[in-house]
Amino acid sequence: MSITTKALYVIISVIVATIYGLALNGVVRKIYARVHGRFGPPVWQPFIDIIKTHGNNVAISHGIMYYLGPVFRLAGGLGTYLFIPVIFGSVVFSNFSLAGDLLLVMYFIFFGQLGMALGAGEGGHPYSPIGIARGLAQMTTFEVPFALSVIALAIQYNTLNITTIVAAQQGSILNWTLFTNPLAVVAAMISLLGMNMHSPFSIVLAPQEIPIGPPIEMNSSFLATLQTNRGLFGAAKLVLFMNLYFGGAAHANIFVALLIMILKTFIIYMFSVFVGAAYPRFRPEQSMRFFLKWPTLIGIASILFVAYF
Amino acid sequence: MDKKDMKNIEKEMKLANEGLSEKERTLFSDARPTPVRPLNKYVEKFLNWARAESLWILGYGTGCGAIELRPLMTSRYDMFRYGIAPRPSPRQSSVFIIGGYASLKTIKRIVRSYEQMQGPKFVIALGSCTINGGMYYDSYYTINRINYYIPVDIYVAGCMPRPESLIAGFNKLKENIKAGKCDGMNKYAKNFDWYKANQKKIIKDWNMPDYNW
């Protein structure tokens, strides 16, 4: 494949994922509103918000690192997404999947947060470092069950390549990791709750106590970049989970395959949305203790299960 | 015009920041706000539509009128369906609601928050107190006319105005933004000296930079 065709495919893939991620955010806002007994904003509200924040005619910067923070965050989102094959067997949506891409993706999930930590720190607002400290601490703890679950997968499928893992789950619904290794899925889904930062684990943004934490000083285009990344990164994480645990999306017709992808990722996301709509927020130490207790034990059990049974 | 004149003009354009100590002056910007030119007519029209459909209000209740914002946000009146959402930081919000009377202590924070908002920014003044002082018209500690200190786009009269009237105010604001009539930020930048003089006349303990970037 020529480099121009590949570039074109990657651009299509990124645009589709970003639009899907933002639309998903809009739907989720609507669902939260219905839970509260409201009508809620229109589904396309996130798009209007991004246009508006990009359209601001003044943008205050606090320095070079502040400028680079959102750039790193977007690079983290793009990096995560670009190494995940979105649709199994599709040329357009295969992205840059390669041997060992799972490790690279896990690194990129952390990368954006670190870049943002440096950038937001320069903003000078006292709430940013508090949010960053909470974010990095929580991230380190929910990475533990997720990493254990990935290790279980690596032992089970004998590979760290996402495409091979998806290929091994084809054929029947009973080949999905959900049924072949349920403990790893449970550990990973609990860590997804922390990753999505919905209610019990929303200590990083915490709108009522540390007004939205790290991005508090971000304005205009800086904020718009972060919002765009939220759509893309959110979609990337869900696609990763779909690939690893729920059999990926595979169909001869690419539009049917996209529909399968949308349906599966939507259901995966609804898990954290429903938990978020029903439970109040944890305090930082509660959240960290939570991840290091049961999910970690379940993660270890999943490795033992795969290795010895 | 030679170089010396240019330097003098540049020096005059800088803000004195006299309220700050020598040491603090180095920490703050001394640049003046400048009016922003509109973009291409059609681009500006499109952006104005987006600005009108996505109003982020600064969550800062300045007076008793702020109590009306709670029913507005929750399920009874649900402002979210109009694309209006609260935002915790002035950096990210585009609408400032002056919630009723502003005391001398509050006006200082109002000015600070207003200047920190990124343009284009709009102000809704809620309640009679913001128009002529209302029931506090002869109070020694209450501002009578808020538009002496910051430019106001929409007034919502009443004591208290109900959430319905606030929604009506928001809809009027949307119409005005779409028509390109809400230019408070440029008005503030053009008449900066007048606004600053008014503010300094009443705020005696001025210990902040002349413009809070």
Interface residues (C-beta under 8 A of the other chain):
Chain A: R29 A33 H36 G37 R38 F39 G40 P41 P42 Q45 I48 D49 I51 K52 T53 G55 N56 N57 V58 A59 I60 P207 P211 I212 I216 E217 M218 N219 S220 L223
Chain B: V36 F46 L47 A50 R51 E53 S54 W56 G59 T74 S75 D78 F80 R81 G83 A85 P88 S89 R91 Q92 S94 Q118 G119 P120 M185 W213
